[in-house]
Amino acid sequence: MRTTARPLTCAACIALVAAVGPAIAQGRGVRDLPAREVPLPSHVSPELREIIAAPVPPLGRTPATPEEWKRAQAAADTPMAKLAEQAAAQLGVRIEEVEVAGVRCYRLTPAEIAPAKRDALLVHVHGGAYVFNAGLAAIPEGVLLAAACKMPVLSVDYRMPPDHPYPAAPDDVLAVWKDVLEHHDPARVVMGGTSAGGGLAMVTTLRCDEEGLAKPAALFLGTPGADLTKTGDSMHINAEADHMLGRYEGRMQACIGLYADGVDLRDPHLSPLYGDLSGFPPTVLITGTRDLLLSATASTHRKLRAAGITAELHVYEGMSHADYLRAFATPEGLDALGEVVQFFDRYLVADGPDEG
């Protein structure tokens, strides 16, 4: 007599795991993986392969005093500021330094603003491990977003350690957001950023819920600093494979410690992945297969989806942390920016003013 196998129910699955659990447990624990080489990915553009293959300059010794941190900041921020000015000139983006709610910001105006976005705004929060990219060094990503989205951008140059550790940065971003709400319809404003910027955008959204404030129409979280602890597979598997961050230990961990200033790293205002994401707006997330924060980004996406939030996750082959910015002119970088543009357009243009 022929029988048809029935799919396992949840209860049956639990019973099965309980039965074989002791046997499985014997194989659990830390996996001691052998040393290996990671070849260049074959399914990427030649332009991206060239960037992945480029040698990574050593970071040098981790600063130990406030004075050493400031020297390291100046050494890193100076060339980044020049890059921002060059990118703005090349893309036709006008830079204007402004003060908003007592916080230094940069208003970035592209050469062309889409008719449906004349009253729209993108609030940009820069990355840099919560320590780097002050001044003009804060705006390279904002320049790219202004040109790609064809909309005005307000980039927040929040305070940073060693002089201004947590909570200065999230306080500054929230203060700017409150000012934006006084002059703009929140349904016509989006927010986003990469790395620390993505983490701060998440924290700002959590604080909007806590204070009863309107939230952005949509969020862009580029490989966000959603979890500042050493948690998740990619923190271990992608250590050193990520040519931007390297590994958690060293410069990255030192930056986090300098920023957190002794506060528990699982505090949702530091690591927003541990907060309640159920009130978040539609969110687009971007990461790469070699990104040290791949797990944090993926976990953020799944938590948003579990809360019923519209969320898209785009993972790019071979990309390390925030590589889509470094490789913005490659087909993959242009594609990543295009995904952000399309996502924002879905929530800004549809209900915007008539283009005619």
N, C-alpha and C positions, 0 to 999 in steps of 0.2 A: 504494500500500500504506500503510495507516494504522499509525503507530507511536505508542507510549505513552511520554511523557517520563518519565525516571527521576529521582527526587530526587537532588540533589547529595550525594555522600559528603563526609566531612570532608576527605579528601585532594583531592577535586575542588575544594572551596571554597578550600583553601589555594593550589592551582595557579591558580585563577581570580584570586585576589587578587594573586598574584605577577605574573601577566600584566598586570593593569591597574594595579598598584601605582604605577608611575611617573606615570601619568596622574592618579591620585587624589592623589598626594603634592603635585602642583602646587597643589591647592586647599586643602591643609592649612595650619594656622597659626592665629594669633589672629583671631577674628572681631570686626571693628570694627562694633558695632551702633549704629544711630542712636538719638538720644534719643527717648524714647517716654513716653506716659502709660499708667499701669496702672489701668484702671477698676475699680470695685467689682465683686466677683464676683456673678453673678446667682443662682447655685445655692446660696445659703446662707440661713439664717434672717434675718429682719429684725433680730433681737437681735445676731447676729454682725456683720451689715453695719454696724450702728451703732458697734460696737467697732472694726472695721476702718477706718471713716471718721473716727474721733476724731483730733484733732491730737496729734502726738507732741511732748512737751516736750523742748527741747534738753538734752543731757547737760552742756554746759558744757566748760570746759577740762579736759583729762586731768591728774590729779594728777601732780606731779613729785617730791615728797619723801614720806617716810614720814608726816610730820605731815599733809600734804595728803591722803594716802590715808585716814588715819584720820578726818579731817573728812568726807571724801566717804562713808565707810562709815557714820558716824553719821547723816549727812543722809539716806541711803537706808534704813538699817535701822530708824530710829525709826518712820516711818509704816508700814513693813511689820510691825513688832511689834504696833502697834495694830490693824492689819488682822487679824492672827492671833488676837488676843484677841476681836475682834468676831465673827470667823467661828466660833471655838470656842463663844462664848456662843450664837450663833444656831443652831448645829447640835447643841448639847448635848454637846460634847466636853470632858472634864476634862483639864486640863494639870497635869502634875506634873514639876518639875525634879528630875532624879536624876543621880548620878554613876555611870558604868559604866566599869570598867577605867581610872579616872582621867580619863575624858572626860565633859564635860558633855553630857547628853542630856535629852530631854523624853519622858516617857511620856504618851501621848495615849489616853484611854479614851472610846470613844463611849457615848452614852446607851443604845444597844442593841447587845449583842454577840450575833451569831448563835450558836445552841447548838452548831453544829458547829465553831465557831471559838474556843471558850472557851480551848483550849490552844494556839491559833495565835498568830503574831506577825508583824507586818510591820516590818522594819527599814528606816527611811526615811532617805535621804541627800539633803540639800537642794541646790538649785542656787544660782546667784549668781556665775557666772564665777570660782569658786574664791576670791573676794575678799569678796563681800557676803553679807548675810543671817545675821549672827551673833545669838546669843541667841534671843529669841522670834521674831525675823524668820526663823528657820530653819524654822518649823513650819507656815506656811499650807497648803502642799501636804499635809503629814502630817495636818493636821486634816481636810481634804477626803477623804483616803484612809481615815482612821479611820471617818468617818461613812458613806462610800459602801460600804466593804468590811465594815462592822460587825465590826471586829476591833481588838484593841489594836495600837498603833503605838509603836515606839521610834525617835524622831528624833534623829540624831546631830549634835551641834553641834561639828563638827570645827574644829581650829585653822586659822587662815588668815593669809596675809601682810597687812601687811608684816613683822610680827614672826615669823610662822611660815610660811615658804614650803614648797614641796615638800621632803621627803616627809611633812610633818606631817599633812596631811589624810588621805592613804591609810593612814598608820600608825594614826591615831585610829580610822578606820572598821574596820580589821582588828582592832584591839584590842577594840573593842566586839563585833565578830562572834565572836571567840574566847570572850568572856565569855558571849555568847548561847548558844554551843554547850554550855557547861557546865550550862545550866539548861533548855534546850529541845531537843526532837527536831528536827533540821534538816529533816526531812520535813514539819514543821508550821510552818516559817518561810519567808517570802518576803522579797525585798529589792527596793528600787527607788527611783527619784527622777528628777528632770528636769534636763537640761542638765549642769552640773558634777556634780550628784548621780548622773545616769545614768552619766557617765564613771567616777566613783569606785566605783559599784556594779560596773562592769565590771572595774576594776583590782582590786577586792577579790576577785572571782571568779577572776581570773588568779592572784592570790597564794595563794588557797586551793589551787589546783592545785599551785603551786610548793612549798607547805608541807605538802601532804598533809592538808588540812583538809576537812571536809564542806562542801558548798555549799548555798545556799538551794534550796528546792523549785522556785522559779520566780523570774524577774526581770521587773521593769517598767523599761524604758529609755525615758524621755520625751525625745525629741530630744537624745540623749546627746552629751556632749563626748567623742566617741570618737576624734576626730582634731583635735588642736590646731593643726595646720598649715593654711595656706590652700590646701586641696586639695578638688577636687570642683566640679562644675558650679554647684551652688547658691551656693557662695561668691562666684561672679561674677554669675550670672544674678539672684539674689535680693538682691544688695547694694542697700541703700536701700529695696527693696520690703518687706523685713522691718522692721516698725515697732518691733520690740523690740530687735534687735541692730544694725540699721543695716547697717554693713559691717565687714569684718574689721579694717581699719585704724582706728586711733583707740583708743577706750576698750576694746574687746574685746581687741585685740592687746596693749595695755598691761597688762590684767589677766592675760593668759596669761603675759606676760614676767615680771610680778611674782611669779606663782605658780611658774613653772618654775625661776626663779633660775639661769639659765644652762645647765640640763640640756637635752640634745637633745630637741626636741619629738616626735621619732619614737620615743623610748623608750616601749615598751608600757605602762610604769607611769605615763606621762603621756598617751599616745595609745593606748588599749588596742586600737584597730582593727588595730594592727600586731602584736598578740600572737596566740597560739594560742587560738582560741575553741572548739576541738573538745571541751572538757570542760564547756561551759556548760550550765546547766539550761534548760528551756523558757523562752522569752523573748517578751514582747509589747513592741512598739515603736510610738511615736506621734510623728507630725510633721505638718507642713502644707505646702501648696504654695508659700507665701511664706517658709518657714523657711530661714534662712541655713544651718542644719545639716541640711537635707533630704538632701543627698548623703551626708553622714556617716552618717545614720540608715539610709538605703537600703543603703549599702555594708555596714553592720554586719549588717543583715538578710540580705543575700545571702551574706555570709561565714559566718554562722551556718547558713544553709540548706545551703551547700556542705559544711559540716562534719557534716551530718546532724542538726543540732539543730532541735527544734521551735521555730519562730519565726513570729510574726504581725506584720505591718506594717500600721498604719492611718494613712492620709494624709488630712487634712481640707482641703477646698477653702477657700482664702483665708486660712488661719491662718498667722501668723508664728510665730516661735520661742516655744514654751511658751504660745501663746495659749489653749490649752484650760484653763489655770489662770486666766488673767485673765477668760476667758469661761466660767467653770465653770457658770454658771446658764443659759447658752444651750442650745438643743437639742443643738448640736454638742459643747459642753463636757460635758454630761450623758452624751452618747453615748460620749465618750472615756473618762470615768470608768467607765461601765458596761462597756466592753470590758476594762478592767483588772480590774474585779471578777469578771467572768465567767472571765477567764483564770486568775486566782488560785484561784477556786473549783474550777476543773477539777483543780488539783493539790493542794489542801488538803482540800476537803470529801469527795472521793471515798473517801479512805482514813482519814478522821477518825472520831471516836467516833460511836456511834449517837445520833441526835437524840432518840430516844425515851427 
